[in-house]
């Protein structure tokens, strides 16, 4: 299993997209995890760990929304079970709950404004061109990946940047970006 700390850039992308979908930003998941409402509720229930808990809720909401819209396991999206990204992220969030000092990323995500979120997420994509995929059904088709490519860390990290960049120009209803899996 890859070192979670070595994949922090990918984890940051997934958390950024999960946060972007909250109601105070793009509203795709209709969730209040890190916004003012979520902060009020969750910080009273989970005094020390409310930010990681909030982001776990965002990741769960994003995963569910992507699965509902795309509806098939061969559509490889940022939150797909066939990518390791969500597992890395949930593991990292669990570590944050027991860390002596929380990672500054947690506070930064909580403080995001719309423009700040787009600026940060764009920078984290590391110059990945915003994908100009093809709208198919409820999603945005970006291309194909072979199952053998899912074992290559460099390919996975590049794919995560492409997928995250495809959310930047989306306004209105979500069209989850995805790659088709070729076996």
N, C-alpha and C positions, 0 to 999 in steps of 0.2 A: 504494500500500500504506500502511495507517495506521501512524503512528509507534508502535513497540513500547512506548516509555516512556509514551506517552499512554494505553496500555491496561494499565498495571501492575495496576490493580484487578482486571481480568478474569483476568490471568495469575495473580495471587495466589489467586483463587477456584479455578482449575483445579489449581494446585499443592496447595492445601489439600485438595481432594477426593481428589487422587491420593495424598497422604500419609495421609489418613483411612482409605483402603482397605488400608493395610499391615497385616501380621499382628499387630503389637503394639497396634493400635487396633481397627478393625472387621474386619480380616482378609479382605476381599473378594477381593484379588488374590493372597493367600498369598505376599506378597513381603516381603523383609527389606532394603529399600534404605536407609532412614535410621534404622532401629532399631539396637540395640546390635550385632546380628550383622552387618548390612549395614555399619555404621560400621567394625567391625573388619576385615572383608574388603576393602571398597572403599578405606578410607583407607590400606591397605598397598599397594594396586595403583595408586591415583590420589592420591598424597599431597596435592597442592594442590587438585585439582578433584573430590574424591570426592562432595561434596554435590550439585553440579549433575549429575554422572553418576548418582547415586542417584535424583534426581528425574526424570531422563530415563527411567530404568528404571521408576519408578512410573507415569509418563505412558504408556509403552508397554504396561505390564501393564493399566492401566485401560482404555486404548483397545481392547485385545484382548478384555477381559472384556465390555465394552459391546457390541462387534460380535458376539461369540458369543451373548450373551443376547438382543439385539434382532434380529439377523440380517437387517437390510435397510437400505439406504442412505437411505431416506426417513424413518427414525427419527432425528430431530435431537437428539442427546444432547451433553453437555458436551464430549466428546472426538471428536465427529463431524468428518469431513473437510469437510463442507459449511459448517461454522462456521470462522472463522479462529483460534479460541482456541488450539488445539493448536499451530498454526504460530507464533503469537506467543510462546507459552510456550517452545517448543523454541529459537526464536531468542534469547529472553532468557536462557535457560540457557547457550547457546553464548557469549553475551557475558560471562556471569559467569565462565566458564573463563579468560578473558583479562583480567578486571578487576583493577586493582591491589589493591583491597580488595573482598571478596565482600559482596554485599548482606546486611544483617542478617536478612532473611527466611529465608535458607538455614539459619542457626543456629537461628532460632526454630522452624522446622518440624521440625528434628532433635530439639528438646527437647520436643515436644508430648507431653502426657499426654492421656488420653481427654477429661477435662473441659476442659482447655485447648484442645484441638482444636475441640470443639463451641462453646466461648465465642468463640474467634477467628473461626472460620468463620461463626458467626452474626452477629458484628459486621461482617465483611467483606461479608455479604449486604446490608448497608445498609438494614435494615428490610424487605426483601422478605418478604412473607408466606410462611410455609412452605406449599408447594403441597400441596393436597389433591386430587391427581390420582386418576385411575381406574386400578386395577390391570387391565392387559390383558396376557395372556401372561406373559412374564417381566419386563415393564417397568411403569413408572408413567406413564401418559399424562397430560400436562399441558395439551394443547390442540393448536392448529394454527398454523403459520406459513406465510405465502405466500413464494414465492421472492423476490419484490420486497422483502420486509422484511429479507432477509439482507444487503442493501446499506446499511442504515441503522445507523450506529454506535450511536446511542442505544438502538435496539431490541435490537441485539446485546448491549449491556452489561446492559440490563434482563433480557433472556432468560438471560444467564449467571448473574445473581443469583438468578433464580427456580429455575433448574436446580440450582445449588449448595445453595440452601435446602432443596430436596426430599431431600437426603441426610441432613439433621440428625436426623430422627426415625427413620431406618432402623436397625434392629438385626436381627441374623440375616442371612439371605441377601439379597444385593443385588437390588433392583428398580430398574434404571436409569431415572431420570426422562427423559422425552423429549417432543418436540413432533413431530407429523406434518407433513411438508412437503407443502404444496399448490402445485402448479405453476401 
